[in-house]
Amino acid sequence: LEIAQKLYEKKLVTYPRTGSRYIPEDVFAEIPKLLAFIGSLPEWKEKVNPKAVPTRRSVDGGKVTDHHALLVTGEKPLFLSKEDNIIYQMIAGRMIEAFSEKCVKDTATVTAECAGVE
């Protein structure tokens, strides 16, 4: 929390002292721009699809109390300490997860036969 507070004071992330995992509708309008920003960072360049449409599963103004979910702000994270950068990247990664499509898993059924027994 201490590092997140420092990032907030540097205007790199939104208010960190929140338990909310949701954002209101008006904040969702900014999400495509913020995801594009994250995708421009070297750490995430290959991991963010710039053409992807953000999902709305984290949008619920009714579940937001005083402060919405923790987000990056779009300010470049310059000159961060190693620890500060780790926390910043965790927040960015969680944002990507929150607004990406659900994970698609491949499943396969394998049937084996040995000596006539399946």
C-alpha angles and dihedrals in degrees: 000000000000092000092044088052090053090050089050092051088052088052092241096120137022124256107314101197095084134109093199121116093186138079131206123248095260092056091049088065088068096049098089090054092047093048090050088051091051089048089056091059114097093236092057105028095110095037103058121073105216091203096051117116111229116243120237099221091111093050113100117129090187091065094050114095120177097332134023127229120303112270138170112253102217095254112132112256098229127171097004122163116245092259094046091049092050091055092044091052090048090055091047091048092050089052091053089050094047094054100036127094117271115277113271114216125194116223128187134188115218122194118192129193126201124176091344094308117117 
